[in-house]
Amino acid sequence: MKSLVKENERVLIVAAHPDDETIGMGGSIRRFTEIGCSVRVVFLSDGVSSRDVQRESLVKRQNSSLAALSHLGVSDVYFSGNPDNMLDTLPLLEIAKQIEFHVLDFNPKTVFTHFPFDLNVDHKLVSEATQIACRPKVSSPVNGLLFFEVASSTNWHFGLNQFTPNYFIDITTTLSSKEKALQEYAAELDSFPNSRSLENLVNLSRTRGSFIGFEAAEAFQIAFIRE
């Protein structure tokens, strides 16, 4: 298969929380911006409001996100501001409409979002709502929809419906940019051997690379591709 994302195209990334995008596909985002793609990142939940003890304020989390994405060449960022881990209190249609606005406004060729069977409830609902907003209608601009993996959610869904990657992006040359972006989310990282440690996230990239003959890679599961 040739590269799905081509030069100068528009790529939309729909994530539940600030940090999911970098954990899941930071190296790929940098690859896209290096070839002239316009990348928009939309966050559906604030990522902090559900915690009894907050590691950081809402403003600091947003600033961390902007700093992380600047390492990846992205400045087109939207914070929807929905409450953390409470998307299940909103009608699914409302979430889908928030995403659909960006599909119509930004006109992306390719969309990336969460794996639909992640352990985190926000991830699940963002994935489902994105699938609704990106249905391959005749008039839809979206020609590809893919799911990324987020350590500590995708890998902690046990039993059936496991993440089964079938598309890999070589991030050998952009892994260092991903590391720098991840360090901006230091408040959200844990110490090794935790799943969300910097060491583990780098190791995962190298492991995914070994699956497919690259030094480092990010893995995705294809929802659909139409040419």
Rosetta blueprint (number, residue, H / E / L):
1 M L
2 K L
3 S L
4 L L
5 V L
6 K L
7 E L
8 N L
9 E L
10 R E
11 V E
12 L E
13 I E
14 V E
15 A E
16 A L
17 H L
18 P L
19 D L
20 D H
21 E H
22 T H
23 I H
24 G H
25 M H
26 G H
27 G H
28 S H
29 I H
30 R H
31 R H
32 F H
33 T H
34 E H
35 I L
36 G L
37 C L
38 S E
39 V E
40 R E
41 V E
42 V E
43 F E
44 L E
45 S E
46 D L
47 G L
48 V L
49 S L
50 S L
51 R L
52 D L
53 V L
54 Q L
55 R L
56 E L
57 S L
58 L H
59 V H
60 K H
61 R H
62 Q H
63 N H
64 S H
65 S H
66 L H
67 A H
68 A H
69 L H
70 S H
71 H H
72 L L
73 G L
74 V L
75 S L
76 D E
77 V E
78 Y E
79 F E
80 S E
81 G E
82 N E
83 P L
84 D L
85 N L
86 M L
87 L H
88 D H
89 T H
90 L L
91 P L
92 L H
93 L H
94 E H
95 I H
96 A H
97 K H
98 Q H
99 I H
100 E H
101 F H
102 H H
103 V H
104 L H
105 D H
106 F H
107 N L
108 P L
109 K L
110 T E
111 V E
112 F E
113 T E
114 H E
115 F L
116 P L
117 F L
118 D L
119 L L
120 N L
121 V H
122 D H
123 H H
124 K H
125 L H
126 V H
127 S H
128 E H
129 A H
130 T H
131 Q H
132 I H
133 A H
134 C L
135 R L
136 P L
137 K L
138 V L
139 S L
140 S L
141 P L
142 V L
143 N L
144 G E
145 L E
146 L E
147 F E
148 F E
149 E L
150 V L
151 A L
152 S L
153 S L
154 T L
155 N L
156 W L
157 H L
158 F L
159 G L
160 L L
161 N L
162 Q L
163 F L
164 T L
165 P L
166 N L
167 Y E
168 F E
169 I E
170 D E
171 I L
172 T L
173 T L
174 T L
175 L H
176 S H
177 S H
178 K H
179 E H
180 K H
181 A H
182 L H
183 Q H
184 E L
185 Y L
186 A H
187 A H
188 E H
189 L L
190 D E
191 S L
192 F L
193 P L
194 N L
195 S L
196 R L
197 S E
198 L H
199 E H
200 N H
201 L H
202 V H
203 N H
204 L H
205 S H
206 R H
207 T H
208 R H
209 G H
210 S H
211 F H
212 I H
213 G L
214 F L
215 E L
216 A L
217 A E
218 E E
219 A E
220 F E
221 Q E
222 I E
223 A E
224 F E
225 I E
226 R L
227 E L
